[in-house]
Amino acid sequence: MTVRDAAAPGGEETLDEDAVRARFLADLAAAGISLPPGRAEAATDFLALHRQVRLVRAACAAQAPLPLGFAPAGT
Amino acid sequence: MTLYTLPIAALGRGLRRREFTAEELARATLARIEAADGAIHAFIRVEAEAAIAEARRADAELRDGRDRGPLHGIPYGTKDVFDVAGLPTTCHSRLRLDHRAAADSAVTARLRAAGAVLVGKLATFEFALGANGPEAPFPPARNPWRLDHVPGGSSSGSAAAVAAGFVRFATGTCTSGSIRGPAAWCGVVGLKPSFGRVSRRGVFPLSWTMDHCGPLSASVEDAAIALQVMAGHDPGDPGSADLPVPDFRACLERGARGLRIGVPWHLFEHDPALTPGTRDAINRTVTLLADAGATIHRVTLPDLAQFLACSRVIMAAESFAVHRTGLARDLAGYGEAAAGRFVLGAGLHAADYLDAQRLRGILSAAVDAVLRDHDAVLTAISLGPAPSFASQGGSTAWPLQASPFNVTGHPGISVPVGLDQDGLPLAVQVVGRRFDEPGVLRLARAIERLTGRVETRS
């Protein structure tokens, strides 16, 4: 299902939730992890994390167009 | 004399004046745990014999004129993610019940060398992340203020043990609020030092670029005394800062006069989770500080959503890296809550993690910029008091505002500022410049004096 992503900046981007879930399950399988039927909701939980990824990506695009390097905080 | 109500400094004076012995103090501590922890479940393991032996050794040393400093003979508990040689570090997980630590963690070793007396290991959430479900090997810690309310987490047992008056301080770890959150809900002080101030060597990692170790304590002065021992450079921790350790009590009593304090109201004032009691407590604290001679400014930090997103992506990626092999080998061995969170990192790609680290640099610079013009930031820690177990349904999606400063690495402390109308503790958070724990502790102590310290439950 493709939905408008209200969490995206401007709320204009669309998110193919089924594709995100499918990709997550494929990534899990590639890591050798298979979810038992009782824990299938993790794929839905991943959608929330994916929205955080999109928020981070948008913030970087707006504020840090060039990867100038990262110094870990406090070091 | 009720030994457990005395501050660490007073306990130290009593020990040196021979008013009581470390063994008597240890026995009083163990008796109180025995009498009351059956309902609170702060401790998952009590080391009574070892504690008595350590206390006797502390007494013998004091008699012989060997004084190891302010923690000599003082009982404490440690969160069960810190290695203690010969004991299991279970991380509150079924998967590690047979573990035995080969050596002390750096913090354990420092506390041992300072003569502190370890009385036992404290409850946490599984691997310091997921909530404790029915499959957990130990019962969840409960909030001493109201046993049907959560203590917060993941340093749940540490906060509960201090709040219950079992110990004056306990160790904790904090990746997204696990020291300041439970401290706030249990009415104790919780100090997350600067990233790099306290070594994480020998502590089970959750997210290594955001993991911090620090004390939870019954007072700000107790926190300063505990941190003095815990802090210091350790080449065994790649994140450890090779910097001098200042005297954390040096400016503790200087008060708030002359301090410039920034308050980022926008982070919390319009959040629907903010309770009237919490709002009033923050406002009252600000007014008291202003009356005491501090200047208060409204400041602007980046949106909370950016901090939270950055924190969640980094933690998901790093914690998955820690647990990837374990999840593939024995997913069913993990509790449902922990497994459900750890597996999410499998769906992140390298660029997602790197973007989060890029954003982290921007967010850190924004906090640094505010702190260039201000001595400290005062903000919310929790938007409400501790919720009940019944209202949670196993969720730990709590209204905390601690994780921004795990992302940036600035020192932060949770200070109790009274009770709400239902008698549950409320708190505020003070954040300071990198490695300015003395400044953070000074303002925290000023708040403690102005608002009246919340006593431990007796």
Interface residues (C-beta under 8 A of the other chain):
Chain A: R23 F24 D27 L28 A30 A31 G32 I33 S34 L35 P36 G38 R39 E41 A42 D45 F46 L49 H50 Q52 V53 L55 V56 R57 A59 C60 Q63 A64 P67 F70 A71 P72 A73 G74 T75
Chain B: S194 F195 G196 R197 T209 G239 A241 A305 Q306 L308 A309 C310 R312 V313 A316 R324 L327 A328 L331 A332 E336 A339 G340 R341 V343 L344 A346 G347 L348 D352 L354 D355 A356 Q357 R358 L359 R360 G361 I362 S364 V407 T408 G409 H410 R434 F435
